[in-house]
Amino acid sequence: MERKIWLNHLEGTSISPAPSKLHDLGMDYSKICTKISAHLGGNCKVILTSSGIEAINHAIKGVSFRQKNKGAIKVEEGASLAIRNTVKWLRKNGFNEQVDVTITCMSAVNSTTGEIYNIERSDNSIMIVDGCAAMGRIKFNMENIDLLALQFDGFGALAFNPKIRIDPLIHGGGEQDGRRGGYIPNALLQGFSLPSQIPLELDLFLLSQIEAFGFKINTSKNRAPGIINISLEGVSAEAVLIDLAAAGVYMSASSGCTTSTGIPDASLLRLGLTEDEALSSLRISISGDTTEREIVEGITVLRDVITGFQN
């Protein structure tokens, strides 16, 4: 049997076999949105998007267009590249001319290192959070969050406080209560389920397997389960990924937002890594459905691939 081991989970979910008809399991838009909202405490509205990155853009730009000329945007340390690039674009277009901060953007979990950030309000600004790497890893709700971007298998979602007014990012024919034009293809919604929580025992097993092979770990102790970043010590991460994929094992060079840029991840540089060390790092990430056998086999293949480069 052809091997397919996925060790690059970020959203923490896996799609189950799809039903023949979407409505047979009630997996229509309204029920999926209600299910996500209930998972977050039930006091928020949800719209579905093509991806978590679209949800981030929609949250930041949708609020900023409403708040234009009313204040500045603050980006917390460790915010995802998607957040930083979106805010960078807005600042180029005149959305940062005021002194008072009205919008604060941050990540719940760093998708490169797994570091968990405290979501706390320090002012009355609108709180926008990238939660794409958090689902299935940490438990949180909308208590201190106004808008929350999420990533599931095949699509994203934006949860938000009903009191917050946001402009559409995509205009259409009034779909999703006029908040986002167009729909997500039904095929991507079939078999939807909320991510199962990654067991602590499985995370500790992953950590023990990585430590057993002597890999240098680039992750803080305040780490979300199932995300570990390691250094390859002079070996090209991109070359390793190619050989891993050929062997049926899939990992990531860094977060999904920075893999293709060729720019060292700022999160790794903050940990003290050099640019070369940051570019030769791998992120190993699992979901609650990953098995111990897959972890052992995947890490063993990784060791063999790295040994081949070093010899």
Backbone as CSV, one residue per row, in Angstrom:
resi,resn,N_x,N_y,N_z,CA_x,CA_y,CA_z,C_x,C_y,C_z
1,MET,0.835,-1.198,0.000,0.000,0.000,0.000,0.873,1.252,0.000
2,GLU,0.507,2.218,-0.853,1.275,3.459,-0.917,1.161,4.224,0.392
3,ARG,2.289,4.646,0.925,2.302,5.322,2.206,1.863,6.772,2.060
4,LYS,0.977,7.213,2.958,0.545,8.605,3.014,0.467,9.006,4.483
5,ILE,1.508,9.612,4.981,1.542,10.055,6.375,1.591,11.566,6.384
6,TRP,0.612,12.170,7.005,0.519,13.630,7.007,1.004,14.162,8.349
7,LEU,2.160,14.768,8.331,2.695,15.403,9.532,2.831,16.907,9.304
8,ASN,1.874,17.457,8.567,1.842,18.906,8.372,0.441,19.453,8.603
9,HIS,-0.255,18.858,9.590,-1.578,19.359,9.955,-1.440,20.712,10.627
10,LEU,-2.305,21.643,10.284,-2.336,22.916,10.989,-3.709,23.157,11.583
11,GLU,-4.763,22.827,10.809,-6.098,23.088,11.309,-6.576,22.013,12.272
12,GLY,-5.845,20.888,12.379,-6.171,19.879,13.376,-7.356,19.007,13.038
13,THR,-7.770,18.957,11.760,-8.932,18.160,11.406,-8.605,17.226,10.264
14,SER,-9.484,16.273,10.021,-9.397,15.445,8.822,-10.812,15.191,8.334
15,ILE,-11.001,15.124,7.025,-12.333,14.959,6.457,-12.711,13.489,6.444
16,SER,-13.898,13.182,6.951,-14.418,11.820,6.925,-15.078,11.575,5.577
17,PRO,-15.410,10.300,5.237,-16.060,10.030,3.959,-17.305,10.884,3.782
18,ALA,-17.446,11.456,2.591,-18.532,12.402,2.358,-19.843,11.676,2.128
19,PRO,-20.978,12.201,2.619,-22.282,11.629,2.342,-22.667,11.890,0.901
20,SER,-23.626,11.104,0.381,-24.018,11.265,-1.020,-24.763,12.573,-1.251
21,LYS,-25.486,13.038,-0.216,-26.186,14.315,-0.311,-25.827,15.159,0.886
22,LEU,-25.559,16.410,0.621,-25.119,17.294,1.696,-26.149,17.388,2.800
23,HIS,-27.460,17.511,2.422,-28.467,17.739,3.444,-28.785,16.502,4.264
24,ASP,-28.345,15.304,3.831,-28.601,14.091,4.592,-28.025,14.183,5.995
25,LEU,-26.905,14.849,6.147,-26.293,15.024,7.454,-26.452,16.461,7.965
26,GLY,-27.275,17.215,7.284,-27.521,18.588,7.720,-26.331,19.508,7.559
27,MET,-25.404,19.136,6.668,-24.197,19.937,6.529,-24.400,21.054,5.512
28,ASP,-25.389,21.901,5.764,-25.569,23.074,4.930,-24.917,24.257,5.623
29,TYR,-24.967,25.405,4.966,-24.259,26.565,5.497,-24.699,26.918,6.906
30,SER,-26.000,27.033,7.101,-26.485,27.525,8.388,-26.124,26.584,9.524
31,LYS,-26.192,25.280,9.284,-25.898,24.331,10.356,-24.407,24.269,10.656
32,ILE,-23.577,24.398,9.625,-22.133,24.430,9.866,-21.771,25.685,10.658
33,CYS,-22.352,26.822,10.261,-22.072,28.069,10.982,-22.547,27.985,12.423
34,THR,-23.720,27.395,12.636,-24.251,27.242,13.993,-23.364,26.337,14.830
35,LYS,-22.849,25.280,14.212,-21.983,24.340,14.918,-20.680,25.012,15.352
36,ILE,-20.105,25.798,14.462,-18.870,26.520,14.794,-19.137,27.535,15.893
37,SER,-20.246,28.264,15.775,-20.592,29.271,16.772,-20.785,28.636,18.147
38,ALA,-21.489,27.505,18.200,-21.717,26.822,19.472,-20.409,26.369,20.098
39,HIS,-19.479,25.929,19.260,-18.169,25.497,19.748,-17.416,26.647,20.406
40,LEU,-17.691,27.867,19.944,-17.002,29.049,20.462,-17.793,29.760,21.564
41,GLY,-18.860,29.142,22.023,-19.639,29.729,23.108,-21.025,30.185,22.720
42,GLY,-21.307,30.213,21.408,-22.647,30.500,20.936,-23.030,31.959,20.836
43,ASN,-22.138,32.867,21.201,-22.488,34.292,21.180,-21.828,35.027,20.019
44,CYS,-21.683,34.347,18.888,-21.051,34.975,17.724,-21.744,34.541,16.444
45,LYS,-21.593,35.342,15.409,-22.034,35.003,14.067,-20.854,34.398,13.310
46,VAL,-21.127,33.610,12.279,-20.062,32.965,11.506,-20.381,33.072,10.026
47,ILE,-19.377,33.434,9.233,-19.485,33.331,7.785,-18.375,32.417,7.297
48,LEU,-18.641,31.697,6.213,-17.650,30.774,5.665,-16.859,31.458,4.562
49,THR,-15.575,31.142,4.493,-14.669,31.755,3.530,-13.894,30.664,2.802
50,SER,-13.139,31.061,1.806,-12.362,30.082,1.045,-11.193,29.532,1.846
51,SER,-10.726,30.301,2.848,-9.560,29.894,3.634,-9.468,30.754,4.884
52,GLY,-8.585,30.347,5.782,-8.323,31.159,6.953,-7.698,32.493,6.589
53,ILE,-6.875,32.509,5.548,-6.232,33.755,5.117,-7.269,34.746,4.597
54,GLU,-8.264,34.248,3.862,-9.331,35.155,3.445,-10.066,35.709,4.664
55,ALA,-10.295,34.848,5.656,-10.985,35.292,6.873,-10.193,36.390,7.586
56,ILE,-8.857,36.245,7.624,-8.004,37.274,8.226,-8.131,38.580,7.460
57,ASN,-8.052,38.504,6.142,-8.197,39.696,5.312,-9.559,40.348,5.505
58,HIS,-10.591,39.520,5.540,-11.950,40.047,5.688,-12.109,40.765,7.025
59,ALA,-11.590,40.152,8.086,-11.705,40.754,9.411,-10.996,42.102,9.466
60,ILE,-9.732,42.131,9.060,-8.930,43.344,9.200,-9.391,44.438,8.237
61,LYS,-9.580,44.089,6.972,-9.990,45.100,5.994,-11.446,45.518,6.198
62,GLY,-12.298,44.536,6.520,-13.710,44.848,6.710,-13.944,45.821,7.847
63,VAL,-13.198,45.653,8.949,-13.304,46.579,10.075,-12.599,47.895,9.753
64,SER,-11.445,47.814,9.112,-10.670,49.023,8.821,-11.427,49.975,7.909
65,PHE,-12.118,49.449,6.904,-12.888,50.324,6.026,-13.993,51.038,6.797
66,ARG,-14.543,50.361,7.800,-15.552,50.997,8.658,-14.924,52.030,9.586
67,GLN,-13.665,51.772,9.981,-12.999,52.623,10.963,-12.064,53.655,10.331
68,LYS,-12.066,53.788,9.024,-11.101,54.655,8.352,-11.148,56.070,8.916
69,ASN,-9.958,56.608,9.153,-9.774,57.949,9.715,-10.245,58.071,11.164
70,LYS,-10.470,56.931,11.817,-10.897,56.954,13.213,-9.820,56.435,14.161
71,GLY,-8.713,55.890,13.643,-7.678,55.378,14.525,-6.667,54.521,13.798
72,ALA,-5.724,53.981,14.572,-4.621,53.214,14.008,-4.788,51.727,14.281
73,ILE,-3.976,50.923,13.592,-3.988,49.475,13.748,-2.718,49.052,14.472
74,LYS,-2.867,48.262,15.530,-1.721,47.751,16.278,-1.580,46.260,16.014
75,VAL,-0.355,45.820,15.726,-0.073,44.402,15.493,0.786,43.887,16.642
76,GLU,0.291,42.888,17.359,1.029,42.334,18.487,2.186,41.458,18.002
77,GLU,3.224,41.341,18.842,4.375,40.498,18.506,3.917,39.057,18.308
78,GLY,4.469,38.413,17.288,4.114,37.031,17.002,2.931,36.876,16.077
79,ALA,2.344,37.991,15.631,1.212,37.901,14.710,1.643,37.231,13.412
80,SER,0.735,36.513,12.796,1.045,35.759,11.583,1.423,36.687,10.435
81,LEU,2.106,36.114,9.450,2.500,36.889,8.275,1.269,37.390,7.525
82,ALA,0.192,36.603,7.536,-1.039,37.037,6.877,-1.568,38.316,7.516
83,ILE,-1.507,38.391,8.843,-1.921,39.613,9.536,-0.998,40.764,9.169
84,ARG,0.309,40.529,9.263,1.266,41.611,9.046,1.215,42.149,7.618
85,ASN,1.055,41.259,6.644,0.989,41.720,5.260,-0.313,42.471,4.967
86,THR,-1.403,42.025,5.585,-2.676,42.731,5.399,-2.607,44.137,5.986
87,VAL,-2.075,44.246,7.199,-1.948,45.558,7.842,-0.957,46.436,7.076
88,LYS,0.112,45.830,6.560,1.090,46.586,5.764,0.418,47.229,4.561
89,TRP,-0.453,46.468,3.901,-1.167,47.008,2.740,-2.081,48.151,3.157
90,LEU,-2.775,47.986,4.280,-3.675,49.031,4.751,-2.911,50.303,5.116
91,ARG,-1.756,50.129,5.757,-0.966,51.306,6.141,-0.473,52.066,4.924
92,LYS,-0.180,51.338,3.848,0.220,52.011,2.610,-0.920,52.824,2.017
93,ASN,-2.137,52.458,2.415,-3.302,53.136,1.866,-3.990,54.045,2.887
94,GLY,-3.195,54.548,3.853,-3.661,55.610,4.719,-4.484,55.221,5.920
95,PHE,-4.335,53.971,6.397,-5.136,53.540,7.536,-4.375,53.603,8.861
96,ASN,-3.318,54.387,8.933,-2.542,54.434,10.174,-2.087,55.862,10.486
97,GLU,-2.949,56.807,10.227,-2.568,58.198,10.377,-2.941,58.766,11.737
98,GLN,-3.763,58.056,12.493,-4.224,58.560,13.773,-3.366,58.013,14.910
99,VAL,-3.443,58.647,16.065,-2.667,58.238,17.227,-3.375,57.135,17.999
100,ASP,-4.670,57.265,18.186,-5.422,56.306,18.994,-5.563,54.969,18.272
101,VAL,-5.300,53.883,19.020,-5.429,52.537,18.462,-6.886,52.098,18.549
102,THR,-7.483,51.738,17.421,-8.865,51.271,17.413,-8.978,49.802,17.018
103,ILE,-7.905,49.233,16.449,-7.920,47.836,16.025,-6.628,47.165,16.492
104,THR,-6.740,46.029,17.169,-5.575,45.257,17.592,-5.629,43.880,16.929
105,CYS,-4.513,43.467,16.319,-4.435,42.179,15.620,-3.383,41.293,16.271
106,MET,-3.706,40.011,16.449,-2.759,39.078,17.043,-3.109,37.649,16.639
107,SER,-2.186,36.727,16.908,-2.422,35.297,16.694,-2.684,34.627,18.029
108,ALA,-3.511,33.579,18.008,-3.745,32.794,19.220,-2.607,31.808,19.442
109,VAL,-2.133,31.211,18.343,-1.034,30.248,18.383,-0.104,30.542,17.222
110,ASN,1.193,30.572,17.485,2.170,30.768,16.419,2.257,29.490,15.592
111,SER,1.962,29.601,14.303,1.886,28.411,13.459,3.249,27.838,13.094
112,THR,4.315,28.553,13.390,5.665,28.041,13.124,6.235,27.312,14.331
113,THR,6.093,27.908,15.511,6.703,27.348,16.724,5.701,26.735,17.684
114,GLY,4.419,27.027,17.497,3.404,26.507,18.407,3.220,27.331,19.666
115,GLU,3.941,28.444,19.791,3.833,29.254,21.001,2.411,29.792,21.166
116,ILE,1.905,29.723,22.408,0.565,30.204,22.723,0.655,31.645,23.221
117,TYR,-0.212,32.507,22.705,-0.241,33.903,23.135,-1.491,34.167,23.963
118,ASN,-1.328,34.957,25.000,-2.467,35.326,25.836,-3.333,36.346,25.112
119,ILE,-4.612,36.051,25.025,-5.543,36.964,24.377,-6.176,37.823,25.463
120,GLU,-5.638,38.996,25.644,-6.120,39.903,26.683,-6.295,41.307,26.110
121,ARG,-7.321,41.969,26.564,-7.557,43.342,26.127,-6.773,44.308,27.005
122,SER,-6.068,45.219,26.386,-5.360,46.264,27.133,-5.974,47.637,26.894
123,ASP,-6.957,47.687,25.984,-7.634,48.945,25.676,-9.013,48.622,25.115
124,ASN,-9.659,49.586,24.566,-11.011,49.397,24.030,-11.019,49.138,22.526
125,SER,-9.878,48.798,21.966,-9.805,48.568,20.529,-10.515,47.272,20.149
126,ILE,-10.864,47.165,18.879,-11.474,45.947,18.346,-10.399,44.873,18.242
127,MET,-10.647,43.709,18.840,-9.656,42.631,18.883,-9.893,41.632,17.752
128,ILE,-8.907,41.530,16.853,-8.953,40.585,15.738,-7.885,39.523,15.972
129,VAL,-8.278,38.243,15.928,-7.367,37.156,16.267,-7.303,36.135,15.135
130,ASP,-6.089,35.740,14.775,-5.843,34.638,13.850,-5.819,33.351,14.680
131,GLY,-6.868,32.556,14.543,-6.955,31.308,15.293,-6.767,30.079,14.423
132,CYS,-6.169,30.256,13.242,-6.065,29.155,12.273,-5.272,27.966,12.806
133,ALA,-4.269,28.214,13.651,-3.461,27.119,14.183,-3.920,26.666,15.556
134,ALA,-5.013,27.245,16.043,-5.425,26.994,17.430,-6.490,25.911,17.579
135,MET,-7.360,25.768,16.581,-8.451,24.810,16.708,-7.907,23.391,16.864
136,GLY,-8.423,22.683,17.857,-7.952,21.327,18.121,-6.703,21.281,18.975
137,ARG,-6.163,22.447,19.305,-4.917,22.503,20.087,-5.131,23.180,21.443
138,ILE,-5.842,24.289,21.455,-6.131,24.959,22.719,-7.629,25.260,22.773
139,LYS,-8.150,25.366,23.977,-9.554,25.701,24.150,-9.683,27.206,24.391
140,PHE,-10.549,27.834,23.627,-10.773,29.256,23.805,-12.171,29.595,23.294
141,ASN,-12.651,30.767,23.663,-13.949,31.228,23.193,-13.833,32.682,22.763
142,MET,-14.987,33.299,22.542,-14.996,34.659,21.999,-15.032,35.726,23.087
143,GLU,-14.757,35.367,24.325,-14.905,36.304,25.442,-14.117,37.595,25.238
144,ASN,-12.858,37.484,24.822,-12.014,38.664,24.619,-11.721,38.924,23.146
145,ILE,-12.515,38.331,22.275,-12.269,38.412,20.837,-13.481,39.011,20.140
146,ASP,-13.232,39.935,19.219,-14.318,40.510,18.417,-14.455,39.811,17.073
147,LEU,-13.327,39.477,16.451,-13.341,38.749,15.181,-12.259,37.676,15.219
148,LEU,-12.608,36.452,14.789,-11.708,35.312,14.883,-11.661,34.577,13.551
149,ALA,-10.469,34.493,12.962,-10.277,33.768,11.701,-9.914,32.319,11.995
150,LEU,-10.556,31.388,11.280,-10.343,29.965,11.508,-10.083,29.253,10.190
151,GLN,-9.391,28.102,10.279,-9.116,27.283,9.105,-9.588,25.861,9.376
152,PHE,-10.376,25.321,8.435,-10.801,23.929,8.502,-10.293,23.221,7.248
153,ASP,-10.617,21.959,7.083,-10.196,21.236,5.888,-10.962,21.746,4.680
154,GLY,-10.285,22.446,3.788,-10.887,22.864,2.535,-11.530,24.233,2.535
155,PHE,-11.725,24.835,3.688,-12.332,26.168,3.731,-12.010,26.840,5.062
156,GLY,-12.347,28.119,5.156,-12.107,28.866,6.386,-13.403,29.404,6.944
157,ALA,-13.302,30.136,8.025,-14.489,30.747,8.629,-14.071,31.999,9.390
158,LEU,-14.996,32.942,9.469,-14.788,34.151,10.261,-15.912,34.240,11.280
159,ALA,-15.558,34.117,12.562,-16.516,34.286,13.652,-16.383,35.705,14.184
160,PHE,-17.513,36.319,14.518,-17.425,37.717,14.945,-18.582,38.083,15.870
161,ASN,-18.316,39.063,16.700,-19.317,39.628,17.594,-20.396,40.305,16.752
162,PRO,-21.673,39.958,16.939,-22.737,40.549,16.111,-22.803,42.070,16.202
163,LYS,-22.241,42.650,17.274,-22.270,44.101,17.428,-21.235,44.800,16.546
164,ILE,-20.271,44.029,16.039,-19.216,44.602,15.191,-19.702,44.677,13.754
165,ARG,-19.608,45.841,13.165,-20.014,46.024,11.773,-18.780,45.924,10.879
166,ILE,-18.857,45.075,9.869,-17.739,44.887,8.946,-18.237,44.991,7.502
167,ASP,-17.422,45.598,6.664,-17.748,45.671,5.246,-17.397,44.350,4.567
168,PRO,-18.120,43.976,3.515,-17.764,42.765,2.766,-16.397,42.923,2.101
169,LEU,-15.660,41.841,2.030,-14.414,41.825,1.269,-14.716,41.434,-0.178
170,ILE,-15.694,40.529,-0.343,-16.140,40.084,-1.666,-17.620,40.428,-1.808
171,HIS,-17.962,41.217,-2.816,-19.351,41.596,-3.040,-20.008,40.629,-4.020
172,GLY,-21.269,40.342,-3.770,-21.988,39.415,-4.635,-23.462,39.725,-4.664
173,GLY,-24.273,38.677,-4.555,-25.725,38.831,-4.660,-26.441,38.728,-3.336
174,GLY,-25.774,39.123,-2.262,-26.417,39.099,-0.953,-26.250,37.801,-0.195
175,GLU,-25.348,36.936,-0.675,-25.120,35.668,0.019,-24.584,35.904,1.424
176,GLN,-24.811,34.939,2.300,-24.351,34.981,3.694,-24.733,36.310,4.350
177,ASP,-26.020,36.645,4.225,-26.569,37.871,4.812,-25.862,39.118,4.297
178,GLY,-25.353,39.047,3.075,-24.701,40.194,2.471,-23.288,40.444,2.964
179,ARG,-22.755,39.526,3.775,-21.424,39.745,4.361,-20.299,39.193,3.484
180,ARG,-20.613,38.214,2.622,-19.602,37.681,1.708,-20.287,37.131,0.475
181,GLY,-19.942,37.674,-0.691,-20.515,37.198,-1.928,-19.998,35.822,-2.299
182,GLY,-20.867,34.983,-2.843,-20.472,33.651,-3.281,-20.572,32.624,-2.172
183,TYR,-20.421,31.376,-2.567,-20.504,30.275,-1.620,-19.276,29.377,-1.727
184,ILE,-19.040,28.601,-0.696,-17.984,27.592,-0.725,-18.537,26.359,-1.424
185,PRO,-17.795,25.732,-2.361,-18.304,24.538,-3.044,-18.768,23.472,-2.050
186,ASN,-19.943,22.891,-2.318,-20.500,21.894,-1.405,-19.556,20.732,-1.145
187,ALA,-18.771,20.364,-2.170,-17.864,19.221,-2.008,-16.867,19.454,-0.883
188,LEU,-16.507,20.720,-0.637,-15.542,21.029,0.417,-16.188,21.011,1.801
189,LEU,-17.514,21.091,1.839,-18.217,21.114,3.120,-18.689,19.741,3.561
190,GLN,-18.730,18.802,2.640,-19.220,17.467,2.964,-18.310,16.787,3.978
191,GLY,-18.928,16.130,4.933,-18.171,15.421,5.950,-17.570,16.335,6.993
192,PHE,-18.022,17.600,7.049,-17.434,18.546,7.998,-17.599,18.068,9.435
193,SER,-16.535,18.214,10.184,-16.593,17.971,11.629,-15.625,18.922,12.307
194,LEU,-15.961,19.306,13.527,-15.053,20.148,14.295,-13.818,19.342,14.668
195,PRO,-12.663,19.981,14.777,-11.431,19.238,15.091,-11.482,18.619,16.477
196,SER,-11.013,17.385,16.552,-10.891,16.750,17.859,-9.653,17.301,18.556
197,GLN,-9.735,17.418,19.867,-8.614,17.942,20.635,-7.447,16.968,20.582
198,ILE,-6.242,17.476,20.365,-5.061,16.619,20.329,-4.744,16.164,21.748
199,PRO,-4.752,14.857,22.010,-4.468,14.367,23.372,-3.054,14.749,23.819
200,LEU,-2.918,15.122,25.070,-1.606,15.484,25.601,-0.641,14.317,25.467
201,GLU,-1.153,13.100,25.648,-0.291,11.924,25.552,0.300,11.775,24.151
202,LEU,-0.488,12.104,23.126,-0.001,11.997,21.754,1.059,13.062,21.486
203,ASP,0.843,14.255,22.013,1.827,15.328,21.855,3.139,14.957,22.543
204,LEU,3.062,14.403,23.744,4.269,14.000,24.471,4.977,12.856,23.754
205,PHE,4.206,11.987,23.122,4.817,10.898,22.352,5.581,11.459,21.161
206,LEU,4.993,12.425,20.465,5.676,13.081,19.354,6.967,13.719,19.835
207,LEU,6.896,14.441,20.941,8.072,15.103,21.489,9.159,14.097,21.844
208,SER,8.770,12.967,22.437,9.760,11.951,22.833,10.452,11.345,21.623
209,GLN,9.708,11.151,20.529,10.303,10.584,19.320,11.295,11.565,18.695
210,ILE,10.969,12.840,18.708,11.871,13.856,18.163,13.127,13.962,19.012
211,GLU,12.961,13.964,20.334,14.107,14.055,21.236,14.991,12.818,21.144
212,ALA,14.384,11.658,20.892,15.144,10.412,20.823,16.161,10.432,19.687
213,PHE,15.859,11.149,18.622,16.762,11.226,17.481,17.697,12.428,17.567
214,GLY,17.619,13.186,18.655,18.566,14.269,18.891,18.346,15.529,18.095
215,PHE,17.149,15.731,17.573,16.886,16.961,16.833,16.843,18.167,17.775
216,LYS,17.395,19.297,17.327,17.315,20.529,18.104,15.910,21.108,17.967
217,ILE,15.274,21.378,19.096,13.892,21.860,19.102,13.861,23.373,19.265
218,ASN,13.121,24.035,18.372,13.033,25.500,18.379,11.658,25.949,18.857
219,THR,11.211,25.429,19.954,9.872,25.711,20.429,9.908,26.064,21.905
220,SER,9.152,27.087,22.299,9.099,27.482,23.699,8.301,26.460,24.508
221,LYS,8.431,26.527,25.829,7.702,25.609,26.708,6.202,25.894,26.677
222,ASN,5.835,27.149,26.430,4.420,27.511,26.341,3.923,27.202,24.934
223,ARG,3.838,25.909,24.638,3.591,25.436,23.281,2.246,24.730,23.174
224,ALA,1.535,24.997,22.092,0.283,24.295,21.832,0.580,22.856,21.432
225,PRO,-0.229,21.903,21.839,0.001,20.502,21.475,0.037,20.298,19.965
226,GLY,0.964,19.461,19.536,0.975,19.038,18.146,1.732,19.900,17.174
227,ILE,2.471,20.901,17.637,3.329,21.706,16.762,4.720,21.772,17.369
228,ILE,5.709,21.268,16.642,7.095,21.310,17.100,7.980,21.716,15.930
229,ASN,8.851,22.682,16.162,9.784,23.141,15.141,11.180,22.636,15.478
230,ILE,11.890,22.112,14.482,13.227,21.572,14.707,14.229,22.157,13.713
231,SER,15.520,22.132,14.081,16.601,22.552,13.188,17.239,21.341,12.539
232,LEU,17.664,21.511,11.284,18.292,20.422,10.536,19.801,20.564,10.459
233,GLU,20.349,21.618,11.056,21.790,21.828,11.176,22.520,21.743,9.838
234,GLY,22.307,22.778,9.026,23.047,22.899,7.779,22.446,22.191,6.589
235,VAL,21.357,21.484,6.780,20.702,20.784,5.676,19.537,21.629,5.188
236,SER,19.384,21.742,3.882,18.307,22.535,3.306,16.949,21.923,3.626
237,ALA,16.092,22.718,4.236,14.752,22.237,4.571,13.970,21.884,3.312
238,GLU,14.102,22.699,2.273,13.366,22.441,1.038,13.791,21.113,0.409
239,ALA,15.092,20.831,0.415,15.577,19.570,-0.147,15.064,18.386,0.658
240,VAL,15.042,18.531,1.974,14.535,17.455,2.836,13.061,17.208,2.553
241,LEU,12.289,18.277,2.389,10.859,18.127,2.127,10.597,17.361,0.840
242,ILE,11.425,17.603,-0.172,11.260,16.899,-1.451,11.477,15.401,-1.265
243,ASP,12.533,15.027,-0.548,12.819,13.612,-0.327,11.778,12.971,0.591
244,LEU,11.305,13.721,1.567,10.252,13.200,2.449,8.979,12.914,1.652
245,ALA,8.603,13.850,0.792,7.395,13.667,-0.010,7.520,12.456,-0.926
246,ALA,8.726,12.247,-1.475,8.955,11.078,-2.333,8.766,9.784,-1.560
247,ALA,8.996,9.845,-0.235,8.827,8.668,0.618,7.437,8.616,1.248
248,GLY,6.570,9.565,0.880,5.206,9.546,1.390,5.028,10.172,2.755
249,VAL,5.967,11.029,3.160,5.876,11.709,4.452,5.851,13.212,4.192
250,TYR,4.942,13.930,4.829,4.741,15.338,4.526,4.895,16.190,5.777
251,MET,5.815,17.133,5.716,6.044,18.100,6.780,6.075,19.487,6.140
252,SER,6.455,20.502,6.899,6.487,21.869,6.369,7.792,22.545,6.742
253,ALA,8.254,23.434,5.849,9.487,24.166,6.134,9.261,25.215,7.199
254,SER,8.062,25.739,7.289,7.698,26.733,8.307,6.200,26.833,8.271
255,SER,5.638,27.963,8.696,4.194,28.130,8.606,3.788,28.203,7.143
256,GLY,2.516,27.903,6.872,2.031,27.954,5.505,2.155,29.326,4.880
257,CYS,2.233,30.373,5.717,2.300,31.751,5.204,3.689,32.122,4.714
258,THR,4.741,31.407,5.141,6.101,31.849,4.814,6.891,30.850,3.993
259,THR,6.350,29.658,3.763,7.109,28.612,3.102,7.655,29.035,1.746
260,SER,6.858,29.763,0.963,7.254,30.085,-0.413,8.005,31.400,-0.548
261,THR,8.218,32.128,0.543,8.825,33.452,0.425,10.340,33.414,0.386
262,GLY,10.966,32.372,0.958,12.414,32.323,1.051,12.962,33.279,2.079
263,ILE,12.088,33.846,2.896,12.492,34.789,3.942,12.444,34.079,5.287
264,PRO,13.478,34.196,6.120,13.470,33.523,7.423,12.260,33.942,8.252
265,ASP,11.657,32.989,8.935,10.492,33.276,9.755,10.896,34.135,10.947
266,ALA,10.193,35.244,11.142,10.529,36.177,12.224,10.401,35.526,13.595
267,SER,9.499,34.567,13.729,9.316,33.890,15.012,10.565,33.113,15.406
268,LEU,11.218,32.517,14.426,12.438,31.760,14.701,13.605,32.696,14.998
269,LEU,13.658,33.821,14.311,14.722,34.791,14.577,14.595,35.346,15.991
270,ARG,13.362,35.509,16.467,13.161,35.997,17.835,13.627,34.982,18.871
271,LEU,13.680,33.706,18.496,14.175,32.670,19.402,15.699,32.620,19.434
272,GLY,16.349,33.448,18.599,17.805,33.493,18.595,18.459,32.726,17.467
273,LEU,17.676,32.152,16.549,18.252,31.429,15.429,18.843,32.417,14.426
274,THR,19.911,31.992,13.753,20.445,32.793,12.661,19.527,32.628,11.450
275,GLU,19.740,33.446,10.431,18.914,33.328,9.232,19.084,31.963,8.582
276,ASP,20.323,31.459,8.529,20.566,30.140,7.939,19.876,29.043,8.744
277,GLU,19.930,29.147,10.069,19.267,28.152,10.919,17.752,28.193,10.728
278,ALA,17.210,29.394,10.601,15.766,29.527,10.410,15.330,28.928,9.075
279,LEU,16.150,29.105,8.050,15.817,28.571,6.728,16.006,27.061,6.640
280,SER,16.718,26.474,7.614,16.920,25.021,7.610,16.117,24.361,8.737
281,SER,14.979,24.943,9.054,14.126,24.377,10.106,12.885,23.745,9.496
282,LEU,12.327,22.791,10.223,11.108,22.112,9.809,10.057,22.234,10.896
283,ARG,8.795,22.343,10.467,7.693,22.272,11.413,7.027,20.908,11.281
284,ILE,6.954,20.189,12.386,6.247,18.916,12.439,4.956,19.162,13.196
285,SER,3.832,18.894,12.560,2.546,19.174,13.203,1.577,18.034,12.932
286,ILE,0.806,17.694,13.952,-0.115,16.557,13.866,-1.531,17.001,14.192
287,SER,-2.478,16.125,13.930,-3.864,16.351,14.329,-4.247,15.303,15.363
288,GLY,-5.452,15.413,15.874,-5.924,14.437,16.847,-6.127,13.064,16.248
289,ASP,-6.116,12.978,14.915,-6.312,11.696,14.237,-4.997,11.020,13.855
290,THR,-3.876,11.696,14.065,-2.575,11.089,13.782,-2.317,9.958,14.767
291,THR,-1.746,8.862,14.294,-1.490,7.713,15.165,-0.028,7.669,15.600
292,GLU,0.238,6.936,16.677,1.619,6.771,17.136,2.453,6.066,16.075
293,ARG,1.862,5.118,15.374,2.601,4.420,14.319,3.038,5.387,13.233
294,GLU,2.161,6.304,12.841,2.513,7.289,11.821,3.629,8.200,12.306
295,ILE,3.580,8.580,13.577,4.638,9.433,14.133,5.978,8.717,14.087
296,VAL,6.017,7.475,14.559,7.266,6.705,14.580,7.805,6.543,13.165
297,GLU,6.946,6.151,12.248,7.386,5.909,10.874,7.847,7.209,10.213
298,GLY,7.098,8.286,10.425,7.446,9.563,9.813,8.760,10.118,10.327
299,ILE,8.981,10.078,11.646,10.220,10.590,12.226,11.410,9.720,11.818
300,THR,11.175,8.415,11.684,12.248,7.521,11.237,12.672,7.852,9.813
301,VAL,11.709,8.083,8.935,12.016,8.467,7.557,12.766,9.790,7.539
302,LEU,12.347,10.737,8.377,13.036,12.026,8.458,14.494,11.839,8.857
303,ARG,14.743,11.013,9.853,16.126,10.760,10.285,16.941,10.164,9.146
304,ASP,16.358,9.206,8.421,17.081,8.565,7.324,17.390,9.553,6.203
305,VAL,16.449,10.440,5.897,16.664,11.427,4.842,17.783,12.387,5.236
306,ILE,17.752,12.864,6.478,18.788,13.802,6.936,20.152,13.121,6.960
307,THR,20.196,11.865,7.399,21.458,11.117,7.416,22.030,11.001,6.014
308,GLY,21.145,10.811,5.030,21.592,10.711,3.642,22.237,11.988,3.146
309,PHE,21.738,13.129,3.585,22.328,14.411,3.192,23.651,14.655,3.896
310,GLN,23.785,14.173,5.116,24.988,14.436,5.899,26.145,13.523,5.537
311,ASN,25.857,12.390,4.925,26.928,11.440,4.551,27.550,11.783,3.199
